[in-house]
């Protein structure tokens, strides 16, 4: 549910003392929540940089729990899971797409 995810609109700025990024746990959260999407075979610096960029953007994004909820939220989107064949890990973490997902752009209207 969109209400469980923070909106980037209330961004409190880039934290200077962000905790260490748990890359493997975030990769694992993606794999566990989105097994129908393309799975990562390469966990390189570019993908870690995507995570780090989002992680440092806002302190609310600095927990594994947030990432589990984010990927679970994606899983609930009919459009993202069935209609859009181009999404994957990189797409979900691209800043513009990350923001759109958080804002609920891909959720069905209730």
MMTF fields as JSON, N, C-alpha, C and O atoms, coordinates in Angstrom:
{
  "mmtfVersion": "1.0.0",
  "mmtfProducer": "UNKNOWN",
  "numBonds": 439,
  "numAtoms": 440,
  "numGroups": 110,
  "numChains": 1,
  "numModels": 1,
  "chainsPerModel": [1],
  "groupsPerChain": [110],
  "chainIdList": ["A"],
  "bondAtomList": [4, 2, 8, 6, 12, 10, 16, 14, 20, 18, 24, 22, 28, 26, 32, 30, 36, 34, 40, 38, 44, 42, 48, 46, 52, 50, 56, 54, 60, 58, 64, 62, 68, 66, 72, 70, 76, 74, 80, 78, 84, 82, 88, 86, 92, 90, 96, 94, 100, 98, 104, 102, 108, 106, 112, 110, 116, 114, 120, 118, 124, 122, 128, 126, 132, 130, 136, 134, 140, 138, 144, 142, 148, 146, 152, 150, 156, 154, 160, 158, 164, 162, 168, 166, 172, 170, 176, 174, 180, 178, 184, 182, 188, 186, 192, 190, 196, 194, 200, 198, 204, 202, 208, 206, 212, 210, 216, 214, 220, 218, 224, 222, 228, 226, 232, 230, 236, 234, 240, 238, 244, 242, 248, 246, 252, 250, 256, 254, 260, 258, 264, 262, 268, 266, 272, 270, 276, 274, 280, 278, 284, 282, 288, 286, 292, 290, 296, 294, 300, 298, 304, 302, 308, 306, 312, 310, 316, 314, 320, 318, 324, 322, 328, 326, 332, 330, 336, 334, 340, 338, 344, 342, 348, 346, 352, 350, 356, 354, 360, 358, 364, 362, 368, 366, 372, 370, 376, 374, 380, 378, 384, 382, 388, 386, 392, 390, 396, 394, 400, 398, 404, 402, 408, 406, 412, 410, 416, 414, 420, 418, 424, 422, 428, 426, 432, 430, 436, 434],
  "bondOrderList": [1, 1, 1, 1, 1, 1, 1, 1, 1, 1, 1, 1, 1, 1, 1, 1, 1, 1, 1, 1, 1, 1, 1, 1, 1, 1, 1, 1, 1, 1, 1, 1, 1, 1, 1, 1, 1, 1, 1, 1, 1, 1, 1, 1, 1, 1, 1, 1, 1, 1, 1, 1, 1, 1, 1, 1, 1, 1, 1, 1, 1, 1, 1, 1, 1, 1, 1, 1, 1, 1, 1, 1, 1, 1, 1, 1, 1, 1, 1, 1, 1, 1, 1, 1, 1, 1, 1, 1, 1, 1, 1, 1, 1, 1, 1, 1, 1, 1, 1, 1, 1, 1, 1, 1, 1, 1, 1, 1, 1],
  "groupList": [{"groupName": "UNK", "atomNameList": ["N", "CA", "C", "O"], "elementList": ["N", "C", "C", "O"], "formalChargeList": [0, 0, 0, 0], "bondAtomList": [1, 0, 2, 1, 3, 2], "bondOrderList": [1, 1, 2], "singleLetterCode": "X", "chemCompType": "L-PEPTIDE LINKING"}],
  "groupTypeList": [0, 0, 0, 0, 0, 0, 0, 0, 0, 0, 0, 0, 0, 0, 0, 0, 0, 0, 0, 0, 0, 0, 0, 0, 0, 0, 0, 0, 0, 0, 0, 0, 0, 0, 0, 0, 0, 0, 0, 0, 0, 0, 0, 0, 0, 0, 0, 0, 0, 0, 0, 0, 0, 0, 0, 0, 0, 0, 0, 0, 0, 0, 0, 0, 0, 0, 0, 0, 0, 0, 0, 0, 0, 0, 0, 0, 0, 0, 0, 0, 0, 0, 0, 0, 0, 0, 0, 0, 0, 0, 0, 0, 0, 0, 0, 0, 0, 0, 0, 0, 0, 0, 0, 0, 0, 0, 0, 0, 0, 0],
  "groupIdList": [1, 2, 3, 4, 5, 6, 7, 8, 9, 10, 11, 12, 13, 14, 15, 16, 17, 18, 19, 20, 21, 22, 23, 24, 25, 26, 27, 28, 29, 30, 31, 32, 33, 34, 35, 36, 37, 38, 39, 40, 41, 42, 43, 44, 45, 46, 47, 48, 49, 50, 51, 52, 53, 54, 55, 56, 57, 58, 59, 60, 61, 62, 63, 64, 65, 66, 67, 68, 69, 70, 71, 72, 73, 74, 75, 76, 77, 78, 79, 80, 81, 82, 83, 84, 85, 86, 87, 88, 89, 90, 91, 92, 93, 94, 95, 96, 97, 98, 99, 100, 101, 102, 103, 104, 105, 106, 107, 108, 109, 110],
  "secStructList": [7, 4, 4, 4, 1, 7, 7, 4, 4, 4, 7, 7, 7, 7, 7, 6, 6, 7, 7, 7, 7, 7, 2, 2, 2, 2, 2, 2, 2, 2, 2, 2, 2, 7, 6, 6, 1, 7, 7, 7, 1, 7, 7, 7, 2, 2, 2, 2, 2, 2, 2, 2, 2, 2, 2, 2, 2, 7, 4, 4, 4, 7, 1, 2, 2, 2, 2, 2, 2, 2, 2, 2, 2, 2, 2, 6, 7, 2, 0, 0, 0, 0, 0, 7, 6, 6, 7, 7, 2, 2, 2, 2, 2, 1, 2, 2, 2, 2, 2, 2, 2, 2, 6, 6, 6, 6, 1, 7, 7, 7],
  "xCoordList": [0.85, 0.0, 0.89, 1.863, 0.548, 1.345, 1.54, 2.587, 0.54, 0.634, 1.744, 2.166, 2.222, 3.281, 4.666, 5.647, 4.764, 6.046, 6.171, 5.196, 7.36, 7.537, 7.551, 8.046, 7.026, 7.073, 8.362, 8.798, 8.964, 10.174, 9.874, 10.791, 8.632, 8.268, 8.665, 8.937, 8.699, 9.06, 10.529, 10.919, 11.329, 12.765, 13.381, 13.2, 14.098, 14.708, 16.168, 16.896, 16.598, 17.97, 18.87, 18.516, 20.014, 20.989, 21.693, 22.395, 21.518, 22.17, 23.681, 24.169, 24.408, 25.865, 26.436, 27.508, 25.741, 26.272, 25.384, 24.973, 25.095, 24.244, 24.928, 26.146, 24.131, 24.719, 25.249, 24.882, 26.11, 26.656, 25.519, 24.512, 25.689, 24.659, 24.758, 25.811, 23.679, 23.687, 23.323, 22.226, 24.253, 23.979, 23.395, 22.371, 24.041, 23.584, 22.164, 21.381, 21.825, 20.47, 19.447, 18.323, 19.826, 18.916, 18.787, 17.686, 19.887, 19.817, 18.924, 18.115, 19.074, 18.264, 16.781, 15.916, 16.49, 15.093, 14.457, 13.294, 15.219, 14.722, 14.404, 13.318, 15.352, 15.176, 13.993, 13.226, 13.846, 12.774, 11.395, 10.433, 11.293, 9.994, 9.596, 8.408, 10.576, 10.28, 10.91, 11.673, 10.599, 11.227, 10.817, 11.501, 9.713, 9.271, 9.992, 9.922, 10.684, 11.454, 12.845, 13.276, 13.547, 14.904, 15.761, 15.814, 16.419, 17.243, 18.676, 19.177, 19.31, 20.66, 21.687, 21.717, 22.512, 23.649, 24.934, 25.953, 24.861, 26.014, 25.653, 24.726, 26.389, 26.163, 27.395, 28.219, 27.483, 28.674, 28.573, 27.584, 29.621, 29.688, 28.546, 28.01, 28.159, 27.08, 25.774, 25.058, 25.463, 24.232, 24.355, 23.385, 25.508, 25.713, 25.594, 25.092, 26.052, 25.931, 24.469, 24.099, 23.632, 22.198, 21.587, 20.822, 21.937, 21.427, 21.929, 21.155, 23.219, 23.829, 23.208, 22.977, 22.945, 22.339, 20.965, 20.662, 20.144, 18.815, 18.937, 18.23, 19.812, 20.024, 20.378, 19.843, 21.267, 21.738, 20.786, 20.937, 19.815, 18.884, 18.025, 17.686, 17.673, 16.78, 16.965, 17.087, 16.986, 17.208, 16.105, 16.33, 14.928, 13.846, 14.116, 13.49, 15.037, 15.38, 16.543, 17.046, 16.968, 18.177, 17.922, 18.602, 16.932, 16.702, 16.391, 15.834, 16.753, 16.403, 14.884, 14.327, 14.217, 12.752, 12.126, 11.165, 12.663, 12.153, 12.248, 11.286, 13.403, 13.616, 12.716, 12.238, 12.481, 11.552, 10.144, 9.451, 9.73, 8.408, 8.343, 7.329, 9.419, 9.466, 9.267, 8.43, 10.033, 9.921, 8.583, 8.032, 8.058, 6.731, 5.659, 4.698, 5.824, 4.896, 4.909, 3.857, 6.101, 6.23, 5.486, 4.802, 5.625, 5.002, 3.477, 2.85, 2.879, 1.425, 0.924, -0.285, 1.82, 1.425, 1.201, 2.136, -0.033, -0.353, 0.444, 0.987, 0.511, 1.229, 2.699, 3.218, 3.366, 4.789, 5.06, 6.066, 4.172, 4.433, 3.96, 4.453, 3.023, 2.525, 2.545, 2.84, 2.244, 2.13, 3.461, 3.635, 4.364, 5.639, 6.764, 7.212, 7.204, 8.218, 9.643, 10.588, 9.809, 11.15, 11.723, 12.877, 10.942, 11.471, 12.339, 12.216, 13.2, 14.1, 14.74, 14.301, 15.758, 16.42, 16.888, 16.59, 17.622, 18.176, 17.065, 17.175, 16.007, 14.883, 14.246, 13.927, 14.062, 13.407, 14.229, 13.676, 15.548, 16.397, 16.837, 17.462, 16.518, 16.807, 16.031, 14.832, 16.692, 16.044, 14.648, 13.751, 14.439, 13.118, 12.067, 10.94, 12.423, 11.467, 11.215, 10.082, 12.259, 12.149, 11.126, 10.261, 11.248, 10.325, 8.894, 7.96, 8.717, 7.377, 6.739, 5.551, 7.517, 6.986, 6.567, 5.475, 7.418, 7.084, 5.842, 5.08, 5.639, 4.479, 3.206, 2.135, 3.315, 2.133, 1.687, 0.546, 2.567, 2.183, 1.806, 1.107, 2.248, 2.002, 1.008, 0.918, 0.275, -0.741, -2.101, -2.378, -2.923, -4.263, -5.067, -4.907, -5.914, -6.763, -7.813, -8.381, -8.062, -9.048, -10.383, -11.34],
  "yCoordList": [-1.18, 0.0, 1.235, 1.315, 2.181, 3.394, 4.11, 4.715, 4.045, 4.755, 4.213, 4.895, 3.004, 2.445, 2.861, 2.641, 3.458, 3.899, 5.41, 6.135, 5.888, 7.331, 7.936, 7.321, 9.103, 9.823, 10.624, 11.164, 10.703, 11.507, 12.988, 13.785, 13.361, 14.765, 15.31, 16.503, 14.447, 14.901, 14.635, 14.463, 14.602, 14.352, 15.336, 16.55, 14.771, 15.609, 15.907, 16.369, 15.657, 15.963, 14.751, 13.752, 14.858, 13.78, 13.699, 14.635, 12.601, 12.497, 12.368, 11.643, 13.077, 13.046, 11.8, 11.329, 11.27, 10.124, 8.899, 8.258, 8.583, 7.435, 6.155, 6.021, 5.204, 3.919, 3.176, 3.481, 2.208, 1.399, 0.745, 0.334, 0.658, 0.111, -1.422, -1.969, -2.115, -3.587, -4.13, -4.646, -4.004, -4.339, -5.74, -5.913, -6.738, -8.124, -8.323, -9.046, -7.698, -7.828, -7.183, -7.671, -6.102, -5.447, -6.285, -6.433, -6.831, -7.745, -8.941, -9.374, -9.471, -10.612, -10.244, -11.056, -9.018, -8.568, -8.501, -8.862, -8.041, -8.009, -9.429, -9.689, -10.338, -11.72, -12.394, -13.114, -12.167, -12.818, -12.277, -13.04, -10.979, -10.358, -10.374, -10.357, -10.407, -10.283, -11.421, -11.166, -12.655, -13.78, -13.888, -14.554, -13.246, -13.311, -12.31, -12.406, -11.35, -10.389, -10.962, -11.884, -10.416, -10.911, -10.846, -9.824, -11.952, -12.02, -11.596, -11.751, -11.066, -10.533, -11.654, -12.519, -11.618, -12.527, -11.75, -12.314, -10.442, -9.566, -8.503, -7.72, -8.483, -7.488, -6.586, -6.653, -5.753, -4.94, -3.562, -3.226, -2.783, -1.439, -0.565, 0.234, -0.692, 0.132, -0.119, 0.831, -1.358, -1.67, -1.252, -0.777, -1.419, -0.956, 0.566, 1.112, 1.24, 2.703, 3.145, 4.154, 2.397, 2.709, 2.601, 3.467, 1.529, 1.347, 2.473, 3.093, 2.728, 3.743, 5.126, 5.879, 5.446, 6.737, 6.876, 7.902, 5.849, 5.896, 5.877, 6.613, 5.055, 4.908, 6.247, 6.604, 6.977, 8.244, 9.412, 10.478, 9.218, 10.292, 10.709, 11.884, 9.751, 10.053, 8.998, 7.812, 9.414, 8.459, 7.406, 6.321, 7.71, 6.721, 5.537, 4.486, 5.701, 4.627, 3.779, 2.905, 4.034, 3.427, 2.244, 2.07, 1.438, 0.196, -0.903, -0.644, -2.112, -3.247, -3.389, -3.79, -3.065, -3.133, -2.248, -2.657, -1.039, -0.173, -0.884, -0.894, -1.477, -2.124, -3.34, -3.602, -4.074, -5.202, -4.7, -5.287, -3.615, -3.031, -2.462, -2.594, -1.837, -1.261, -2.355, -2.22, -3.428, -4.508, -5.242, -5.681, -5.377, -5.989, -5.107, -5.611, -3.807, -2.845, -2.977, -2.954, -3.116, -3.31, -4.577, -4.598, -5.619, -6.905, -6.798, -7.58, -5.843, -5.661, -4.896, -4.817, -4.341, -3.553, -4.467, -5.087, -4.537, -5.335, -4.833, -5.632, -3.529, -2.952, -3.365, -3.847, -3.179, -3.491, -4.988, -5.394, -5.795, -7.234, -7.968, -9.059, -7.401, -8.132, -7.312, -7.848, -6.048, -5.236, -4.652, -4.378, -4.47, -3.818, -4.855, -5.228, -5.306, -6.363, -5.82, -6.602, -4.525, -3.942, -3.693, -3.284, -3.93, -3.568, -4.674, -5.848, -4.258, -5.138, -4.318, -3.202, -4.848, -4.182, -2.777, -1.812, -2.667, -1.365, -0.344, 0.813, -0.772, 0.119, 0.621, 1.804, -0.286, 0.077, 1.05, 1.799, 1.045, 1.936, 3.192, 4.074, 3.272, 4.513, 5.629, 5.484, 6.74, 7.771, 8.197, 8.312, 8.431, 8.875, 7.79, 8.089, 6.544, 5.444, 5.16, 4.889, 5.221, 5.027, 6.011, 5.645, 7.263, 8.306, 8.005, 8.145, 7.593, 7.293, 6.135, 6.181, 5.102, 3.967, 4.438, 4.104, 5.211, 5.708, 6.587, 6.589, 7.329, 8.214, 7.479, 8.083, 6.187, 5.394, 5.456, 5.111, 5.889, 6.023, 4.709, 4.716, 3.598, 2.304, 1.434, 0.232, 2.021, 1.282, 1.539, 2.629, 0.535, 0.669, 1.607, 1.615, 2.379, 3.304, 2.505, 1.55, 2.89, 2.192, 2.866, 2.427],
  "zCoordList": [0.0, 0.0, 0.0, 0.749, -0.838, -0.987, 0.342, 0.574, 1.213, 2.487, 3.383, 4.317, 3.117, 3.95, 3.482, 4.192, 2.299, 1.784, 1.916, 1.718, 2.248, 2.315, 0.926, -0.019, 0.799, -0.462, -0.507, 0.51, -1.664, -1.784, -1.635, -1.434, -1.729, -1.58, -0.209, -0.068, 0.793, 2.136, 2.427, 3.582, 1.391, 1.516, 2.521, 2.432, 3.455, 4.493, 4.192, 5.071, 2.997, 2.625, 2.753, 3.378, 2.162, 2.147, 3.496, 3.879, 4.222, 5.524, 5.371, 4.505, 6.217, 6.148, 6.814, 6.432, 7.791, 8.528, 8.329, 9.296, 7.081, 6.766, 7.218, 7.107, 7.734, 8.118, 6.888, 5.754, 7.139, 6.053, 5.269, 5.844, 3.984, 3.109, 3.109, 2.781, 3.472, 3.471, 2.08, 1.871, 1.151, -0.247, -0.412, -1.073, 0.185, -0.009, 0.505, -0.111, 1.617, 2.152, 1.225, 1.104, 0.579, -0.368, -1.632, -2.163, -2.118, -3.26, -2.912, -3.733, -1.697, -1.255, -1.155, -1.482, -0.703, -0.593, -1.982, -2.157, -2.957, -4.342, -4.811, -5.328, -4.629, -5.09, -4.397, -5.037, -3.111, -2.353, -2.714, -2.797, -2.925, -3.188, -4.656, -4.979, -5.542, -6.972, -7.785, -8.716, -7.441, -8.15, -9.618, -10.395, -10.013, -11.402, -12.309, -13.534, -11.692, -12.48, -12.735, -12.042, -13.729, -13.998, -12.73, -12.045, -12.444, -11.236, -11.526, -12.64, -10.514, -10.657, -10.688, -9.814, -11.696, -11.777, -11.516, -11.117, -11.752, -11.566, -10.543, -10.745, -9.45, -8.384, -8.344, -7.432, -9.355, -9.565, -8.922, -8.27, -9.123, -8.561, -9.06, -8.291, -10.323, -10.874, -10.11, -9.792, -9.818, -9.086, -7.625, -7.034, -7.055, -5.672, -5.606, -4.624, -6.643, -6.685, -6.76, -6.159, -7.494, -7.542, -6.144, -5.719, -5.441, -4.077, -3.182, -2.453, -3.245, -2.373, -2.607, -1.661, -3.865, -4.189, -3.536, -2.927, -3.665, -3.044, -1.52, -0.834, -1.0, 0.438, 1.072, 2.122, 0.443, 1.003, 0.743, 1.339, -0.134, -0.484, 0.7, 0.841, 1.549, 2.664, 3.742, 3.436, 4.987, 6.079, 6.169, 6.705, 5.655, 5.693, 4.77, 4.91, 3.836, 2.909, 3.44, 2.733, 4.68, 5.224, 6.15, 7.16, 5.789, 6.516, 5.507, 4.441, 5.853, 5.007, 4.964, 3.942, 6.058, 6.105, 5.023, 4.37, 4.829, 3.766, 2.418, 1.65, 2.131, 0.831, 0.662, -0.442, 1.717, 1.638, 1.301, 0.47, 1.949, 1.669, 0.253, -0.432, -0.171, -1.522, -2.572, -3.465, -2.461, -3.445, -3.328, -4.337, -2.117, -1.938, -2.572, -3.154, -2.46, -3.063, -4.584, -5.223, -5.159, -6.605, -7.021, -8.045, -6.226, -6.543, -6.641, -7.357, -5.933, -5.941, -7.168, -7.389, -7.957, -9.122, -10.329, -10.836, -10.771, -11.954, -13.164, -13.928, -13.332, -14.47, -14.459, -15.466, -13.33, -13.272, -13.398, -13.979, -12.858, -12.838, -14.09, -14.376, -14.84, -16.008, -17.285, -18.353, -17.202, -18.407, -18.88, -20.067, -17.981, -18.306, -18.24, -17.156, -19.389, -19.44, -19.296, -19.193, -19.289, -19.293, -17.9, -17.775, -16.863, -15.549, -14.98, -15.329, -14.114, -13.397, -12.302, -12.021, -11.691, -10.57, -10.942, -10.239, -12.053, -12.442, -12.7, -12.295, -13.369, -13.656, -12.363, -12.239, -11.401, -10.133, -9.302, -8.496, -9.492, -8.706, -9.447, -8.859, -10.713, -11.447, -10.745, -10.507, -10.409, -9.58, -10.03, -9.194, -11.308, -11.775, -11.558, -11.163, -11.81, -11.634, -10.159, -9.761, -9.354, -7.911, -7.341, -6.545, -7.767, -7.31, -7.754, -6.965, -9.004, -9.514, -8.758, -8.439, -8.471, -7.706, -6.323, -5.863, -5.649, -4.309, -4.305, -3.338, -5.378, -5.469, -5.881, -5.944, -6.16, -6.488, -7.936, -8.243, -8.836, -10.24, -10.91, -11.924, -10.372, -11.022, -10.261, -10.511, -9.349, -8.609, -9.24, -9.739, -9.207, -9.747, -8.852, -7.632, -9.468, -8.698, -7.938, -8.468, -6.725, -5.88, -5.968, -5.33]
}
